[in-house]
């Protein structure tokens, strides 16, 4: 890898600063349950007629999308709440051909769009306020060939394919800065675990990097990439490797910055539109005309393709791993946001268990998520004496017989795997021999009875005739 110094090509402040275009309509609709489906299932959520193009993460780790509707028809952005299964859609009548979308440093959504109405003509980076649903537009200095937006170091970063540059936008100052790339047509943008931005160059057979905290003096280009056609998307895995999708050569190559070495991927047998890193640490990709998604195992190099059996031509586009632990992709012609279910090991969601008391009945139910049926078992330690666990229902019940603090592990097992959770139950000794709980409320009740009786006696004494 060679290093070189780059200086901003130009800096612009306040171009079309904060032009509010009005509140947008929202069309919420319950499309599907957020409960886990069987691993490998596809679930579609309507995008209200939008030709879904890109997918990014928003607040709460929910998947958001943009569309590619034609000029004059207006566009849409939207998202699915992964906790409720409700799809939300917002009409953006002043814009069309939206591409990249991401959550910005201000907690709002930012997306790229073209405008074609008076006062809104050009390529814009738009802020969508997630509370007020108002859009504010900022004109991009160099229009054309902009597909990506990433948040890093308190700024929004985009690729300018036509301008051969990476540009940053500071929401706090509305300043733009452009940094010339060493090769033509930058496309694809991802933030590595170490905070470095990496980008692909579509026709240059290279990838480059830029430090968002020091962009004018820190830059690098990775040379020696295997001959390819169409480096249009890339992602980074936890080990720091860069994975580059070659849409025309139908493969995914990897680059290791620590050794400056490339590994050529095997043919996937289909077009790779976009890539992301899944919760399993593997690279997941959308397969465009093949109507599905695929997984590249980063350890073995093997790949598995999954096809959506919904029928028709979907054309999968943007792809992202959401906070529900699943893979989400856009269906361009299907006009849907699609969830692909990953295997979910059964997981106990009960955070802790309350204490109990000797000779007083005890009952608590463990809650769990995962593909059922789910069973429960004590796999380490032991429950307090007198308590038992129902393996089918997850109910811990019985009457404690011993003063103790018991620590134990319960394993929940489902169709897609198992997980362990450690618990502690403290059994105390605040019971009388009769089993009546001598607690503060009981004592207070007794005192109140005594006070009442005393007041009654005083009242009776006042009513007696005086001698």
LOPAPA-859748 format. One record per residue (C-alpha): residue number from 0; residue in one letter; x, y, z. Coordinates in steps of 0.2 Angstrom, whole numbers. Layout:
BEGIN
+-----+---------+-------+-------+-------+
: num : residuo :  east : north :    up :
+-----+---------+-------+-------+-------+
: NUM :       A :     X :     Y :     Z :
...
+-----+---------+-------+-------+-------+
This chain:
BEGIN
+-----+---------+-------+-------+-------+
: num : residuo :  east : north :    up :
+-----+---------+-------+-------+-------+
:   0 :       X :     0 :     0 :     0 :
:   1 :       X :     7 :    17 :    -4 :
:   2 :       X :     2 :    33 :     5 :
:   3 :       X :     0 :    51 :    -2 :
:   4 :       X :    -6 :    67 :     4 :
:   5 :       X :   -22 :    75 :    -2 :
:   6 :       X :   -28 :    92 :     0 :
:   7 :       X :   -46 :    98 :    -1 :
:   8 :       X :   -51 :   102 :   -19 :
:   9 :       X :   -63 :   115 :   -14 :
:  10 :       X :   -73 :   120 :     2 :
:  11 :       X :   -90 :   128 :     1 :
:  12 :       X :  -101 :   135 :    15 :
:  13 :       X :  -119 :   137 :    16 :
:  14 :       X :  -125 :   131 :    -2 :
:  15 :       X :  -144 :   131 :    -1 :
:  16 :       X :  -143 :   131 :    18 :
:  17 :       X :  -158 :   123 :    27 :
:  18 :       X :  -172 :   125 :    15 :
:  19 :       X :  -187 :   117 :    23 :
:  20 :       X :  -198 :   109 :    10 :
:  21 :       X :  -213 :   105 :    22 :
:  22 :       X :  -220 :    90 :    32 :
:  23 :       X :  -222 :    74 :    23 :
:  24 :       X :  -236 :    61 :    23 :
:  25 :       X :  -234 :    45 :    33 :
:  26 :       X :  -243 :    29 :    28 :
:  27 :       X :  -240 :    16 :    42 :
:  28 :       X :  -247 :    -2 :    39 :
:  29 :       X :  -245 :   -18 :    48 :
:  30 :       X :  -238 :   -30 :    36 :
:  31 :       X :  -230 :   -44 :    45 :
:  32 :       X :  -226 :   -49 :    63 :
:  33 :       X :  -209 :   -46 :    69 :
:  34 :       X :  -208 :   -63 :    78 :
:  35 :       X :  -195 :   -74 :    72 :
:  36 :       X :  -199 :   -85 :    57 :
:  37 :       X :  -190 :  -101 :    52 :
:  38 :       X :  -172 :   -98 :    47 :
:  39 :       X :  -171 :   -95 :    28 :
:  40 :       X :  -188 :   -87 :    26 :
:  41 :       X :  -191 :   -71 :    16 :
:  42 :       X :  -204 :   -59 :    22 :
:  43 :       X :  -209 :   -44 :    11 :
:  44 :       X :  -215 :   -27 :    18 :
:  45 :       X :  -223 :   -15 :     5 :
:  46 :       X :  -213 :     1 :     0 :
:  47 :       X :  -229 :     9 :    -6 :
:  48 :       X :  -225 :     8 :   -24 :
:  49 :       X :  -207 :    13 :   -22 :
:  50 :       X :  -193 :     6 :   -33 :
:  51 :       X :  -182 :     2 :   -18 :
:  52 :       X :  -164 :     6 :   -22 :
:  53 :       X :  -153 :     8 :    -6 :
:  54 :       X :  -155 :     2 :    12 :
:  55 :       X :  -147 :     9 :    27 :
:  56 :       X :  -149 :     9 :    46 :
:  57 :       X :  -159 :    22 :    56 :
:  58 :       X :  -163 :    25 :    74 :
:  59 :       X :  -165 :     9 :    84 :
:  60 :       X :  -156 :    -1 :    71 :
:  61 :       X :  -171 :    -1 :    59 :
:  62 :       X :  -169 :    -3 :    40 :
:  63 :       X :  -173 :    12 :    30 :
:  64 :       X :  -174 :    13 :    11 :
:  65 :       X :  -174 :    25 :    -4 :
:  66 :       X :  -181 :    23 :   -21 :
:  67 :       X :  -177 :    27 :   -39 :
:  68 :       X :  -194 :    33 :   -45 :
:  69 :       X :  -194 :    43 :   -61 :
:  70 :       X :  -193 :    62 :   -62 :
:  71 :       X :  -210 :    70 :   -60 :
:  72 :       X :  -218 :    56 :   -50 :
:  73 :       X :  -210 :    61 :   -33 :
:  74 :       X :  -200 :    48 :   -22 :
:  75 :       X :  -202 :    39 :    -6 :
:  76 :       X :  -191 :    35 :     9 :
:  77 :       X :  -197 :    23 :    23 :
:  78 :       X :  -193 :    10 :    36 :
:  79 :       X :  -199 :    -5 :    45 :
:  80 :       X :  -199 :    -5 :    64 :
:  81 :       X :  -192 :   -22 :    68 :
:  82 :       X :  -200 :   -23 :    85 :
:  83 :       X :  -217 :   -20 :    79 :
:  84 :       X :  -217 :   -26 :    61 :
:  85 :       X :  -225 :    -9 :    56 :
:  86 :       X :  -219 :    -2 :    39 :
:  87 :       X :  -219 :    17 :    38 :
:  88 :       X :  -218 :    27 :    21 :
:  89 :       X :  -215 :    45 :    18 :
:  90 :       X :  -218 :    54 :     1 :
:  91 :       X :  -205 :    66 :    -5 :
:  92 :       X :  -214 :    75 :   -19 :
:  93 :       X :  -199 :    87 :   -23 :
:  94 :       X :  -187 :    73 :   -26 :
:  95 :       X :  -184 :    58 :   -36 :
:  96 :       X :  -170 :    45 :   -39 :
:  97 :       X :  -165 :    44 :   -21 :
:  98 :       X :  -149 :    33 :   -17 :
:  99 :       X :  -139 :    31 :    -1 :
: 100 :       X :  -147 :    34 :    16 :
: 101 :       X :  -140 :    33 :    34 :
: 102 :       X :  -143 :    39 :    51 :
: 103 :       X :  -132 :    55 :    54 :
: 104 :       X :  -123 :    62 :    69 :
: 105 :       X :  -139 :    72 :    74 :
: 106 :       X :  -150 :    56 :    75 :
: 107 :       X :  -159 :    61 :    59 :
: 108 :       X :  -159 :    52 :    42 :
: 109 :       X :  -149 :    58 :    28 :
: 110 :       X :  -151 :    53 :    10 :
: 111 :       X :  -145 :    58 :    -8 :
: 112 :       X :  -159 :    64 :   -20 :
: 113 :       X :  -161 :    73 :   -37 :
: 114 :       X :  -174 :    87 :   -38 :
: 115 :       X :  -182 :    94 :   -53 :
: 116 :       X :  -194 :   108 :   -47 :
: 117 :       X :  -190 :   127 :   -46 :
: 118 :       X :  -178 :   130 :   -32 :
: 119 :       X :  -175 :   111 :   -30 :
: 120 :       X :  -166 :   107 :   -46 :
: 121 :       X :  -149 :    97 :   -44 :
: 122 :       X :  -141 :    84 :   -33 :
: 123 :       X :  -145 :    86 :   -14 :
: 124 :       X :  -140 :    79 :     2 :
: 125 :       X :  -156 :    79 :    12 :
: 126 :       X :  -159 :    79 :    30 :
: 127 :       X :  -176 :    70 :    36 :
: 128 :       X :  -181 :    75 :    53 :
: 129 :       X :  -187 :    59 :    61 :
: 130 :       X :  -198 :    69 :    73 :
: 131 :       X :  -206 :    82 :    63 :
: 132 :       X :  -204 :    73 :    46 :
: 133 :       X :  -197 :    89 :    38 :
: 134 :       X :  -184 :    89 :    24 :
: 135 :       X :  -170 :   101 :    23 :
: 136 :       X :  -159 :   101 :     7 :
: 137 :       X :  -141 :   105 :     4 :
: 138 :       X :  -134 :   106 :   -13 :
: 139 :       X :  -120 :    94 :   -17 :
: 140 :       X :  -105 :   104 :   -24 :
: 141 :       X :  -102 :    91 :   -39 :
: 142 :       X :  -117 :    82 :   -45 :
: 143 :       X :  -119 :    65 :   -53 :
: 144 :       X :  -113 :    48 :   -49 :
: 145 :       X :  -117 :    49 :   -30 :
: 146 :       X :  -124 :    33 :   -23 :
: 147 :       X :  -117 :    32 :    -5 :
: 148 :       X :  -118 :    42 :    11 :
: 149 :       X :  -109 :    37 :    27 :
: 150 :       X :  -108 :    45 :    44 :
: 151 :       X :   -91 :    47 :    52 :
: 152 :       X :   -82 :    59 :    63 :
: 153 :       X :   -97 :    70 :    65 :
: 154 :       X :  -100 :    72 :    47 :
: 155 :       X :  -109 :    65 :    32 :
: 156 :       X :   -97 :    57 :    18 :
: 157 :       X :  -102 :    54 :     0 :
: 158 :       X :   -93 :    47 :   -16 :
: 159 :       X :   -93 :    59 :   -31 :
: 160 :       X :   -91 :    47 :   -46 :
: 161 :       X :   -92 :    61 :   -59 :
: 162 :       X :   -80 :    72 :   -49 :
: 163 :       X :   -68 :    59 :   -44 :
: 164 :       X :   -69 :    64 :   -26 :
: 165 :       X :   -74 :    60 :    -8 :
: 166 :       X :   -84 :    74 :    -1 :
: 167 :       X :   -89 :    78 :    17 :
: 168 :       X :  -103 :    88 :    24 :
: 169 :       X :  -103 :    96 :    42 :
: 170 :       X :  -121 :    98 :    48 :
: 171 :       X :  -115 :   110 :    62 :
: 172 :       X :  -107 :   122 :    50 :
: 173 :       X :  -115 :   117 :    33 :
: 174 :       X :   -97 :   116 :    26 :
: 175 :       X :   -93 :   105 :    11 :
: 176 :       X :   -75 :    98 :     8 :
: 177 :       X :   -70 :    88 :    -7 :
: 178 :       X :   -55 :    77 :    -8 :
: 179 :       X :   -49 :    71 :   -25 :
: 180 :       X :   -47 :    52 :   -27 :
: 181 :       X :   -31 :    45 :   -35 :
: 182 :       X :   -41 :    35 :   -48 :
: 183 :       X :   -58 :    38 :   -57 :
: 184 :       X :   -75 :    34 :   -52 :
: 185 :       X :   -76 :    31 :   -33 :
: 186 :       X :   -91 :    20 :   -29 :
: 187 :       X :   -95 :    11 :   -13 :
: 188 :       X :   -91 :    18 :     4 :
: 189 :       X :   -89 :     9 :    21 :
: 190 :       X :   -83 :    13 :    38 :
: 191 :       X :   -70 :     0 :    45 :
: 192 :       X :   -70 :    -4 :    64 :
: 193 :       X :   -54 :     6 :    66 :
: 194 :       X :   -63 :    22 :    60 :
: 195 :       X :   -56 :    23 :    43 :
: 196 :       X :   -67 :    25 :    28 :
: 197 :       X :   -64 :    14 :    13 :
: 198 :       X :   -70 :    16 :    -5 :
: 199 :       X :   -70 :     6 :   -21 :
: 200 :       X :   -66 :    13 :   -38 :
: 201 :       X :   -78 :     6 :   -51 :
: 202 :       X :   -66 :     5 :   -66 :
: 203 :       X :   -49 :     7 :   -58 :
: 204 :       X :   -47 :   -10 :   -50 :
: 205 :       X :   -42 :    -2 :   -34 :
: 206 :       X :   -49 :     3 :   -17 :
: 207 :       X :   -44 :    18 :    -7 :
: 208 :       X :   -45 :    24 :    11 :
: 209 :       X :   -47 :    41 :    20 :
: 210 :       X :   -46 :    45 :    38 :
: 211 :       X :   -61 :    55 :    42 :
: 212 :       X :   -53 :    64 :    57 :
: 213 :       X :   -38 :    69 :    47 :
: 214 :       X :   -43 :    69 :    28 :
: 215 :       X :   -31 :    81 :    21 :
: 216 :       X :   -15 :    72 :    26 :
: 217 :       X :   -20 :    54 :    28 :
: 218 :       X :   -25 :    44 :    13 :
: 219 :       X :   -20 :    27 :     5 :
: 220 :       X :   -23 :    17 :   -10 :
: 221 :       X :   -22 :    -2 :   -11 :
: 222 :       X :   -14 :    -8 :   -27 :
: 223 :       X :   -13 :   -25 :   -35 :
: 224 :       X :   -31 :   -29 :   -34 :
: 225 :       X :   -36 :   -44 :   -46 :
: 226 :       X :   -42 :   -39 :   -63 :
: 227 :       X :   -61 :   -35 :   -61 :
: 228 :       X :   -75 :   -26 :   -68 :
: 229 :       X :   -87 :   -16 :   -58 :
: 230 :       X :   -81 :   -13 :   -40 :
: 231 :       X :   -97 :    -5 :   -34 :
: 232 :       X :   -99 :   -10 :   -16 :
: 233 :       X :   -88 :   -15 :    -1 :
: 234 :       X :   -89 :   -19 :    17 :
: 235 :       X :   -77 :   -23 :    32 :
: 236 :       X :   -77 :   -37 :    44 :
: 237 :       X :   -72 :   -37 :    62 :
: 238 :       X :   -55 :   -44 :    58 :
: 239 :       X :   -52 :   -28 :    48 :
: 240 :       X :   -52 :   -35 :    30 :
: 241 :       X :   -61 :   -26 :    16 :
: 242 :       X :   -73 :   -36 :     5 :
: 243 :       X :   -76 :   -29 :   -13 :
: 244 :       X :   -91 :   -34 :   -23 :
: 245 :       X :   -87 :   -36 :   -42 :
: 246 :       X :  -104 :   -34 :   -50 :
: 247 :       X :   -99 :   -39 :   -68 :
: 248 :       X :   -86 :   -53 :   -63 :
: 249 :       X :   -99 :   -60 :   -51 :
: 250 :       X :   -87 :   -62 :   -36 :
: 251 :       X :   -81 :   -54 :   -20 :
: 252 :       X :   -62 :   -51 :   -17 :
: 253 :       X :   -54 :   -47 :    -1 :
: 254 :       X :   -40 :   -35 :     4 :
: 255 :       X :   -30 :   -37 :    21 :
: 256 :       X :   -23 :   -19 :    25 :
: 257 :       X :   -12 :   -27 :    38 :
: 258 :       X :    -2 :   -37 :    25 :
: 259 :       X :    -7 :   -27 :     9 :
: 260 :       X :   -13 :   -43 :     1 :
: 261 :       X :   -27 :   -47 :   -10 :
: 262 :       X :   -37 :   -64 :   -11 :
: 263 :       X :   -47 :   -67 :   -27 :
: 264 :       X :   -65 :   -74 :   -23 :
: 265 :       X :   -73 :   -88 :   -32 :
: 266 :       X :   -87 :   -85 :   -44 :
: 267 :       X :  -104 :   -84 :   -36 :
: 268 :       X :  -113 :   -87 :   -52 :
: 269 :       X :  -123 :   -72 :   -52 :
: 270 :       X :  -123 :   -53 :   -51 :
: 271 :       X :  -118 :   -46 :   -34 :
: 272 :       X :  -127 :   -29 :   -32 :
: 273 :       X :  -122 :   -24 :   -14 :
: 274 :       X :  -113 :   -32 :     1 :
: 275 :       X :  -114 :   -30 :    20 :
: 276 :       X :  -107 :   -38 :    36 :
: 277 :       X :  -120 :   -49 :    45 :
: 278 :       X :  -122 :   -52 :    63 :
: 279 :       X :  -113 :   -69 :    61 :
: 280 :       X :   -97 :   -60 :    55 :
: 281 :       X :   -99 :   -66 :    37 :
: 282 :       X :  -102 :   -56 :    21 :
: 283 :       X :  -119 :   -56 :    15 :
: 284 :       X :  -124 :   -50 :    -3 :
: 285 :       X :  -139 :   -45 :   -13 :
: 286 :       X :  -141 :   -55 :   -30 :
: 287 :       X :  -150 :   -42 :   -40 :
: 288 :       X :  -158 :   -52 :   -55 :
: 289 :       X :  -157 :   -68 :   -45 :
: 290 :       X :  -170 :   -62 :   -33 :
: 291 :       X :  -162 :   -66 :   -17 :
: 292 :       X :  -147 :   -65 :    -5 :
: 293 :       X :  -131 :   -74 :    -2 :
: 294 :       X :  -119 :   -78 :    11 :
: 295 :       X :  -100 :   -79 :     9 :
: 296 :       X :   -91 :   -88 :    24 :
: 297 :       X :   -76 :   -77 :    27 :
: 298 :       X :   -67 :   -92 :    35 :
: 299 :       X :   -69 :  -105 :    22 :
: 300 :       X :   -72 :   -94 :     7 :
: 301 :       X :   -88 :  -105 :     2 :
: 302 :       X :  -104 :   -96 :    -3 :
: 303 :       X :  -123 :  -100 :    -2 :
: 304 :       X :  -136 :   -92 :   -12 :
: 305 :       X :  -154 :   -91 :    -6 :
: 306 :       X :  -169 :   -87 :   -18 :
: 307 :       X :  -185 :   -78 :   -13 :
: 308 :       X :  -199 :   -90 :   -18 :
: 309 :       X :  -212 :   -76 :   -18 :
: 310 :       X :  -213 :   -76 :   -37 :
: 311 :       X :  -211 :   -63 :   -50 :
: 312 :       X :  -195 :   -53 :   -53 :
: 313 :       X :  -189 :   -44 :   -38 :
: 314 :       X :  -171 :   -38 :   -42 :
: 315 :       X :  -163 :   -36 :   -25 :
: 316 :       X :  -153 :   -20 :   -22 :
: 317 :       X :  -147 :   -12 :    -6 :
: 318 :       X :  -143 :   -24 :     9 :
: 319 :       X :  -140 :   -21 :    28 :
: 320 :       X :  -140 :   -31 :    44 :
: 321 :       X :  -153 :   -23 :    56 :
: 322 :       X :  -154 :   -24 :    75 :
: 323 :       X :  -166 :   -39 :    75 :
: 324 :       X :  -152 :   -50 :    69 :
: 325 :       X :  -158 :   -52 :    52 :
: 326 :       X :  -153 :   -47 :    34 :
: 327 :       X :  -164 :   -34 :    25 :
: 328 :       X :  -163 :   -30 :     7 :
: 329 :       X :  -172 :   -19 :    -6 :
: 330 :       X :  -183 :   -27 :   -20 :
: 331 :       X :  -182 :   -15 :   -34 :
: 332 :       X :  -195 :   -21 :   -46 :
: 333 :       X :  -205 :   -30 :   -31 :
: 334 :       X :  -206 :   -13 :   -23 :
: 335 :       X :  -203 :   -21 :    -6 :
: 336 :       X :  -192 :   -20 :     9 :
: 337 :       X :  -187 :   -39 :    12 :
: 338 :       X :  -182 :   -47 :    28 :
: 339 :       X :  -171 :   -63 :    26 :
: 340 :       X :  -172 :   -73 :    43 :
: 341 :       X :  -156 :   -79 :    50 :
: 342 :       X :  -155 :   -93 :    62 :
: 343 :       X :  -159 :   -87 :    80 :
: 344 :       X :  -153 :   -97 :    95 :
: 345 :       X :  -166 :   -98 :   108 :
: 346 :       X :  -161 :   -84 :   121 :
: 347 :       X :  -169 :   -80 :   138 :
: 348 :       X :  -174 :   -62 :   139 :
: 349 :       X :  -178 :   -62 :   158 :
: 350 :       X :  -165 :   -51 :   165 :
: 351 :       X :  -166 :   -57 :   183 :
: 352 :       X :  -176 :   -67 :   196 :
: 353 :       X :  -183 :   -60 :   212 :
: 354 :       X :  -179 :   -68 :   229 :
: 355 :       X :  -191 :   -79 :   239 :
: 356 :       X :  -194 :   -83 :   257 :
: 357 :       X :  -194 :  -100 :   266 :
: 358 :       X :  -211 :  -108 :   267 :
: 359 :       X :  -219 :   -96 :   255 :
: 360 :       X :  -224 :  -102 :   238 :
: 361 :       X :  -213 :   -95 :   223 :
: 362 :       X :  -217 :   -94 :   204 :
: 363 :       X :  -208 :   -85 :   190 :
: 364 :       X :  -209 :   -88 :   171 :
: 365 :       X :  -194 :   -86 :   160 :
: 366 :       X :  -197 :   -77 :   144 :
: 367 :       X :  -187 :   -82 :   128 :
: 368 :       X :  -185 :   -78 :   110 :
: 369 :       X :  -180 :   -90 :    96 :
: 370 :       X :  -187 :  -102 :    84 :
: 371 :       X :  -198 :  -114 :    94 :
: 372 :       X :  -202 :  -126 :   102 :
: 373 :       X :  -190 :  -119 :   116 :
: 374 :       X :  -185 :  -130 :   131 :
: 375 :       X :  -177 :  -125 :   147 :
: 376 :       X :  -164 :  -134 :   158 :
: 377 :       X :  -153 :  -131 :   173 :
: 378 :       X :  -136 :  -135 :   166 :
: 379 :       X :  -124 :  -128 :   180 :
: 380 :       X :  -127 :  -125 :   199 :
: 381 :       X :  -144 :  -129 :   206 :
: 382 :       X :  -161 :  -121 :   210 :
: 383 :       X :  -164 :  -116 :   228 :
: 384 :       X :  -171 :  -132 :   238 :
: 385 :       X :  -189 :  -134 :   235 :
: 386 :       X :  -190 :  -126 :   218 :
: 387 :       X :  -191 :  -135 :   201 :
: 388 :       X :  -190 :  -129 :   183 :
: 389 :       X :  -203 :  -135 :   170 :
: 390 :       X :  -193 :  -139 :   155 :
: 391 :       X :  -208 :  -135 :   143 :
: 392 :       X :  -214 :  -119 :   150 :
: 393 :       X :  -199 :  -111 :   158 :
: 394 :       X :  -209 :  -109 :   175 :
: 395 :       X :  -199 :  -110 :   191 :
: 396 :       X :  -210 :  -114 :   205 :
: 397 :       X :  -212 :  -123 :   222 :
: 398 :       X :  -210 :  -118 :   240 :
: 399 :       X :  -192 :  -114 :   246 :
: 400 :       X :  -186 :  -124 :   261 :
: 401 :       X :  -169 :  -117 :   265 :
: 402 :       X :  -162 :  -100 :   268 :
: 403 :       X :  -149 :   -98 :   254 :
: 404 :       X :  -142 :   -89 :   239 :
: 405 :       X :  -142 :  -101 :   224 :
: 406 :       X :  -133 :   -97 :   208 :
: 407 :       X :  -136 :  -107 :   193 :
: 408 :       X :  -136 :  -107 :   174 :
: 409 :       X :  -152 :  -111 :   163 :
: 410 :       X :  -150 :  -116 :   145 :
: 411 :       X :  -164 :  -112 :   132 :
: 412 :       X :  -164 :  -123 :   117 :
: 413 :       X :  -173 :  -120 :   101 :
: 414 :       X :  -174 :  -126 :    83 :
: 415 :       X :  -159 :  -114 :    78 :
: 416 :       X :  -148 :  -117 :    93 :
: 417 :       X :  -146 :  -114 :   112 :
: 418 :       X :  -139 :  -101 :   124 :
: 419 :       X :  -135 :  -100 :   142 :
: 420 :       X :  -140 :   -87 :   155 :
: 421 :       X :  -134 :   -86 :   173 :
: 422 :       X :  -146 :   -82 :   187 :
: 423 :       X :  -146 :   -80 :   206 :
: 424 :       X :  -161 :   -82 :   218 :
: 425 :       X :  -159 :   -77 :   236 :
: 426 :       X :  -171 :   -86 :   249 :
: 427 :       X :  -173 :   -76 :   265 :
: 428 :       X :  -180 :   -80 :   282 :
: 429 :       X :  -194 :   -68 :   286 :
: 430 :       X :  -208 :   -80 :   289 :
: 431 :       X :  -216 :   -85 :   306 :
: 432 :       X :  -219 :  -104 :   309 :
: 433 :       X :  -237 :  -102 :   303 :
: 434 :       X :  -231 :   -96 :   286 :
: 435 :       X :  -238 :   -79 :   289 :
: 436 :       X :  -226 :   -66 :   282 :
: 437 :       X :  -221 :   -54 :   296 :
: 438 :       X :  -216 :   -39 :   285 :
: 439 :       X :  -217 :   -20 :   287 :
: 440 :       X :  -235 :   -19 :   280 :
: 441 :       X :  -241 :   -32 :   293 :
: 442 :       X :  -233 :   -23 :   308 :
: 443 :       X :  -240 :    -6 :   302 :
: 444 :       X :  -257 :   -14 :   301 :
: 445 :       X :  -256 :   -20 :   319 :
: 446 :       X :  -250 :    -3 :   325 :
: 447 :       X :  -265 :     5 :   316 :
: 448 :       X :  -277 :    -7 :   325 :
: 449 :       X :  -269 :    -3 :   342 :
: 450 :       X :  -270 :    16 :   338 :
: 451 :       X :  -288 :    14 :   333 :
: 452 :       X :  -293 :     5 :   349 :
: 453 :       X :  -284 :    18 :   360 :
: 454 :       X :  -294 :    32 :   351 :
: 455 :       X :  -310 :    22 :   354 :
: 456 :       X :  -307 :    20 :   373 :
: 457 :       X :  -303 :    39 :   374 :
: 458 :       X :  -319 :    43 :   365 :
: 459 :       X :  -329 :    31 :   377 :
: 460 :       X :  -321 :    40 :   392 :
: 461 :       X :  -327 :    57 :   386 :
: 462 :       X :  -345 :    51 :   385 :
: 463 :       X :  -346 :    44 :   403 :
: 464 :       X :  -356 :    55 :   415 :
: 465 :       X :  -344 :    65 :   427 :
: 466 :       X :  -345 :    62 :   445 :
+-----+---------+-------+-------+-------+
